[in-house]
Amino acid sequence: MTSLDAATDPQRAVLLGVGNILLTDEGVGVEAVTRFAATHDLPSGLSVLDGGTSAMEMLDDLEDLDLLVVVDCVRVGKPPASVVVLEDDEVPAFFRTRLSPHQVGLSDVFATMLLTGRAPRRIVIVGVQPVEVSTAMGLTAEVEAVMPEVIDAVRRALAEGGYPTQPRKVIAGAH
């Protein structure tokens, strides 16, 4: 791509939630992006994807992005229900150390994009240290309690990347 092409191509960003909603806190990424999309007006050029536990199937959706924000359950040695944001130099380290069950698949996707020269220009990881990963639907009370912090971290990452969002106005009495 020439610099002229880059200047005239429409910007694209993806908010990607990954995780298994059948394994308690493991589903935090999917739950977070679902809630975010339901409660915010999204700017043009921003797509929200529920990546579930798939990886390589998302390759086409993730290539040549200006911004990729990934929300996932991560194990970073912090107290349970801690929210972490990894960006810039921290992102490659994220993929060198297995912090998320989906990382192997995501690592393969990002390695492929790097090899083909189609990696996102900027990647931000919003992660939550799980309290519990067991067979049950729904987040633990502790992770549920930090969801506003997760949503705010997503909002900040998008805004800093040039994709500001606005919370939807709730009309009293509307169903």
C-alpha positions in Angstrom: 0.0 0.0 0.0 1.4 3.4 -0.8 1.1 6.4 1.5 -1.5 7.8 -0.9 -3.6 4.7 -0.6 -3.3 4.8 3.2 -4.5 8.5 3.2 -7.5 7.8 1.1 -8.6 4.4 2.5 -11.4 4.7 5.0 -10.4 4.0 8.6 -11.3 0.7 10.1 -11.3 -0.5 13.7 -12.6 -3.6 15.4 -13.6 -4.2 19.0 -13.1 -8.0 19.5 -14.4 -10.0 22.4 -13.0 -13.5 22.8 -13.9 -16.1 25.4 -16.1 -19.0 26.2 -19.4 -17.9 27.8 -19.9 -21.5 29.1 -16.9 -21.2 31.5 -17.8 -18.4 34.0 -15.1 -15.6 33.9 -13.6 -17.0 30.7 -16.5 -15.3 28.9 -15.7 -11.8 30.1 -14.5 -10.6 26.6 -17.6 -11.6 24.8 -19.8 -10.2 27.6 -18.0 -6.9 27.6 -18.2 -6.2 23.9 -21.9 -7.3 23.8 -22.7 -4.8 26.6 -20.6 -2.1 25.0 -22.3 -2.4 21.7 -25.7 -2.4 23.4 -25.0 0.7 25.4 -23.0 3.0 23.1 -23.4 4.7 19.8 -20.6 3.5 17.6 -18.7 5.7 15.1 -18.5 4.9 11.5 -15.7 2.5 10.7 -15.9 0.6 14.0 -17.1 -3.0 14.0 -17.8 -5.1 17.0 -17.0 -8.8 16.8 -17.9 -11.7 19.1 -14.9 -13.9 18.4 -15.9 -16.6 20.9 -13.2 -19.2 20.8 -12.4 -19.0 17.1 -9.3 -17.4 15.8 -8.1 -18.1 12.2 -11.7 -17.7 11.0 -11.4 -14.0 11.9 -8.3 -13.3 9.8 -10.1 -11.4 7.1 -11.9 -9.3 9.6 -8.7 -8.3 11.4 -6.4 -7.5 8.5 -5.3 -3.9 7.7 -7.0 -2.3 10.6 -6.2 1.1 12.1 -7.1 -0.1 15.5 -7.9 -3.5 17.1 -9.1 -3.6 20.7 -9.3 -7.1 22.1 -11.2 -7.9 25.4 -10.3 -11.2 27.0 -9.8 -13.1 30.2 -6.1 -12.9 31.0 -3.8 -14.5 33.6 -1.2 -11.9 34.5 -0.5 -12.7 38.1 -2.7 -9.9 39.5 -5.4 -10.3 42.1 -8.6 -11.9 40.8 -10.9 -9.4 39.0 -8.1 -7.0 38.2 -8.5 -5.1 35.0 -5.4 -4.7 32.9 -4.7 -2.7 29.7 -1.8 -3.7 27.5 -0.7 -1.6 24.5 2.2 -0.7 22.4 5.4 -2.6 23.5 3.3 -4.7 26.0 1.3 -6.4 23.2 4.1 -8.4 21.7 5.0 -9.6 25.2 1.4 -10.6 25.6 1.7 -13.0 22.7 5.0 -14.4 23.9 3.6 -15.5 27.3 0.5 -17.6 27.4 -1.9 -15.3 29.4 -5.2 -16.3 27.7 -6.6 -19.7 26.6 -7.3 -18.1 23.2 -3.8 -16.8 22.8 -2.5 -19.6 20.7 -5.1 -19.0 18.1 -4.8 -15.2 18.3 -1.0 -15.5 18.2 -1.3 -17.5 14.9 -3.6 -14.9 13.5 -1.3 -12.0 14.4 1.8 -13.9 13.1 0.0 -14.5 9.8 -0.9 -10.8 9.6 2.7 -9.7 10.4 4.1 -12.1 7.7 1.7 -10.7 5.1 2.2 -7.1 6.2 -1.5 -6.7 7.1 -1.3 -6.4 10.9 -3.4 -3.7 12.6 -1.5 -0.5 13.1 -2.4 -0.4 16.8 -3.5 -3.2 19.1 -4.8 -2.7 22.7 -5.7 -5.6 25.0 -8.2 -5.0 27.7 -8.0 -8.0 30.1 -9.5 -9.2 33.3 -7.8 -11.6 35.7 -10.4 -14.4 36.3 -11.7 -15.3 39.7 -13.0 -18.6 38.5 -13.1 -20.6 35.3 -15.5 -23.5 35.7 -18.4 -24.9 33.7 -21.2 -22.5 34.3 -22.7 -19.6 32.4 -22.4 -16.1 33.8 -19.6 -14.1 35.3 -18.6 -14.3 39.0 -19.9 -11.5 41.2 -16.3 -10.1 41.5 -15.8 -9.9 37.7 -19.3 -8.6 37.3 -18.5 -5.8 39.7 -15.5 -4.6 37.6 -17.5 -4.6 34.3 -18.0 -0.8 34.5 -14.1 -0.5 34.7 -13.8 -2.8 31.7 -16.3 -0.9 29.6 -14.5 2.4 30.5 -11.1 0.9 29.5 -12.7 -0.1 26.1 -14.2 3.4 25.7 -10.8 5.0 26.5 -8.9 2.7 24.1 -11.3 3.4 21.3 -11.2 7.2 21.9 -7.4 7.3 22.1 -7.3 5.4 18.8 -9.6 7.9 17.1 -12.9 6.2 17.5 -14.8 8.1 20.2 -18.1 6.6 21.4 -21.0 8.0 23.3 -23.2 6.2 25.8 -26.7 5.8 24.5 -29.3 8.0 26.2 -31.8 6.0 28.2 -35.4 7.3 28.0 -37.2 6.9 31.3 -40.0 4.4 31.0 -38.8 3.0 27.6 -38.7 -0.8 27.4 
